[in-house]
Amino acid sequence: TYLSAKAPVFIAPAMDLDMFAHPSTTRNLELLRSYGNHIIEPASGELASHLVGKGRMEEPEVIASVLDRFFDCGMSLAGKHIMITAGPTYEKIDPVRFIGNYSSGKMGYAIAVEAASRGADVTIVSGPVALKAVNPRIKVVDVESAREMLEACERIFPSCDIAIMCAAVADYAPAHPADRKIKREHNDLPVIELVKNPDIAATLGAMKKPGQRLVGFALETDNEMSNALHKLKAKNLNMIVMNSLRDKGAGFRTDTNKVTIYKLDGGELHFDMKSKREVASDIIDTLLSL
Ligand code: CTP
């Protein structure tokens, strides 16, 4: 029944401690969570520890209230089409080499899973990443370079209600990618001339129709607030999610993130360090409050 379910799925595990602590259970729960399912279990430390047998089913009243809350606001993205750019872009130097960056795509995929679990139809325009999206509401369009990402976005954005620009797009690309592998034996050291890549977020900002929402990210190392506010205006975004590389556990290749969200109306929200899935939920809650 689960395997063919297309609706959001809630799971309330109930089993004895040995079963619960078994690695196969742990892995399955992690997988189910990453597919956008909702796991309902007692929060640790909620009761005196001798009462909380791990694996104990959550109290039925709590399960019912989680479902109540979900149907109140949880499906608030039903009928919406959301496009999310994610991951790095690879800019070709020659047939075997590229310019890229350390983006893992985890933040963008976490937002996709969260949005799909709230009923949205999601398209990820994804640079090369090691992640898979298995939720039936998530479609992945694979691209490699910034130019390919731009083309896919220009095609998909007109039918979207919301676009979230999470990708770490390379700012420059080699001007003349070589057809053949550049050899080590060279008379001079090779010089790679670069050209500027298109700004995908700004291009969509200029295409944006009334009612469409555009969300950007800003990864900063210094002057965080003024840089983020500048990007918010320059790219015609509705809000921007800023993460600072000065915060340990934020940014690239981590499972956690710490963000500040700036809204066009001047509002600003500071969040604690959280898992990327929880950050995704904060981003969507903020988006829905615009
Ligand atoms: N972005 C984009 N296309 C680009 C560059 C950035 O769509 N060519 C998007 C990113 O996905 C992000 C936002 O624009 O949502 C800001 O990206 P960032 O790299 O922080 O900003 P840049 O405009 O590239 O400025 P800089 O690298 O100088 O900080």
Residues whose N, C-alpha, C, O or C-beta is under 5 A from the ligand:
A	BS01	CTP	M165 C166 A167 V169 A170 N197 P198 D199 I200 A201 V215 G216 F217 A218 L219
